Amino acid sequence: MLLRNISRVLYSPKYLFWTNTATGVLFFGTGDLMVQKFIDKRSKIDTNRNVNSCIAGIYMGSISHFWYGFLDRIFPGTNRKMIIKKLLSEAIIGPPFAASLFIVVGKLAQ
């Protein structure tokens, strides 16, 4: 019950941007830690790399918040036709967002 109430508050319109941004940070940061530990098999975590990953998470979390909000406004509803339109928009316009992420991460790594 408590978790449901917390979730309801975090995903309310008032806090949704911050929740989405924090989720991006959490996923990117945790993902980088897992790669460093289990794939790269590093004994010492590269904190600079992890901070850069978290910054990329801020970028993607906030951009995604506005992007998906935009899609929901121009294609309202959850019927099959609207979902297909959202997916097509994502497939056509999504790659430039992904490319911008690589540019941001590349700049951070310099």
BELJO-V948397 format. One record per residue. N is the residue number from 0. D_LAST is the distance of its C-alpha to the last C-alpha in Angstrom with 2 decimals. Layout:
# BELJO-V948397
n = (N:N)
d_last = (D_LAST:D_LAST)
This chain:
# BELJO-V948397
n = (0:1:2:3:4:5:6:7:8:9:10:11:12:13:14:15:16:17:18:19:20:21:22:23:24:25:26:27:28:29:30:31:32:33:34:35:36:37:38:39:40:41:42:43:44:45:46:47:48:49:50:51:52:53:54:55:56:57:58:59:60:61:62:63:64:65:66:67:68:69:70:71:72:73:74:75:76:77:78:79:80:81:82:83:84:85:86:87:88:89:90:91:92:93:94:95:96:97:98:99:100:101:102:103:104:105:106:107:108:109)
d_last = (46.17:43.76:40.73:42.11:42.51:38.99:37.65:39.90:38.51:34.81:35.26:37.50:36.48:35.95:33.15:31.92:28.70:27.73:28.92:26.91:23.71:24.44:25.24:21.86:20.20:22.77:22.42:18.64:18.54:21.64:20.60:17.45:19.76:22.28:20.01:18.83:22.48:24.51:22.59:20.15:22.95:20.88:23.19:20.67:18.45:14.71:14.91:11.28:10.85:14.14:13.40:10.54:13.29:15.76:13.96:13.97:17.59:18.37:17.27:19.27:22.13:22.77:22.46:24.70:27.17:27.83:27.79:30.37:32.38:32.56:33.74:36.34:37.65:38.08:39.28:41.27:42.95:42.48:44.97:44.16:43.83:41.30:39.22:39.18:38.11:35.23:34.15:34.41:32.40:29.69:29.78:29.72:27.36:25.18:23.01:21.37:20.44:18.96:17.01:15.70:14.54:12.48:10.94:10.27:8.91:6.62:5.41:5.52:3.82:0.00)
